[in-house]
């Protein structure tokens, strides 16, 4: 279909985009929790494929070419999320630290929180990530993890408590 699309067949191009949208949605669903983020990344991938369609070589398989573009866009998304995560760590630090005396500089605080979050059990780490970094609602997290909303709140609260206790113990 890509060869026909490159030749100017708009119907073939429309069919191609429809087909690869379904394929890429499945690819992204296993990698991005947030529906809105997943849709945004899908659109970015489709735009990148559109802009790069002239680079596709008909003698080569289409799917590896498509996935290479998708992986590059996904990498950019992860990089952006990681930057948001770093900002989250700095913001949350002020809420988690109850001792207002001399505090380490902001970079040290962020590094400390990041290490403490990484030490949490996987379920707590995942829930805190989905709630605070990806910005999902408790209901969305509960549906994704097949848990009750109350259970999600309890696990997140325990994670926050653990971090708060460890920070206070170090001070």
Rosetta blueprint (number, residue, H / E / L):
1 X L
2 X H
3 X H
4 X H
5 X H
6 X H
7 X L
8 X L
9 X L
10 X H
11 X H
12 X H
13 X H
14 X H
15 X H
16 X H
17 X H
18 X H
19 X H
20 X H
21 X H
22 X H
23 X H
24 X H
25 X H
26 X H
27 X H
28 X H
29 X H
30 X L
31 X L
32 X L
33 X L
34 X L
35 X H
36 X H
37 X H
38 X H
39 X H
40 X H
41 X H
42 X H
43 X H
44 X H
45 X H
46 X H
47 X H
48 X H
49 X H
50 X H
51 X H
52 X H
53 X H
54 X H
55 X H
56 X L
57 X L
58 X L
59 X L
60 X L
61 X L
62 X H
63 X H
64 X H
65 X H
66 X H
67 X H
68 X H
69 X H
70 X H
71 X H
72 X H
73 X H
74 X H
75 X H
76 X H
77 X H
78 X H
79 X H
80 X H
81 X H
82 X H
83 X H
84 X H
85 X H
86 X H
87 X H
88 X H
89 X H
90 X H
91 X H
92 X H
93 X H
94 X H
95 X H
96 X H
97 X L
98 X L
99 X L
100 X L
101 X L
102 X L
103 X L
104 X L
105 X L
106 X H
107 X H
108 X H
109 X H
110 X H
111 X H
112 X H
113 X H
114 X H
115 X H
116 X H
117 X H
118 X H
119 X H
120 X L
121 X L
122 X H
123 X H
124 X H
125 X H
126 X H
127 X H
128 X H
129 X H
130 X H
131 X H
132 X H
133 X H
134 X L
135 X L
136 X L
137 X L
138 X H
139 X H
140 X H
141 X H
142 X H
143 X H
144 X H
145 X H
146 X L
147 X L
148 X L
149 X H
150 X H
151 X H
152 X H
153 X H
154 X H
155 X H
156 X H
157 X H
158 X H
159 X H
160 X H
161 X H
162 X H
163 X H
164 X H
165 X H
166 X H
167 X H
168 X H
169 X H
170 X H
171 X L
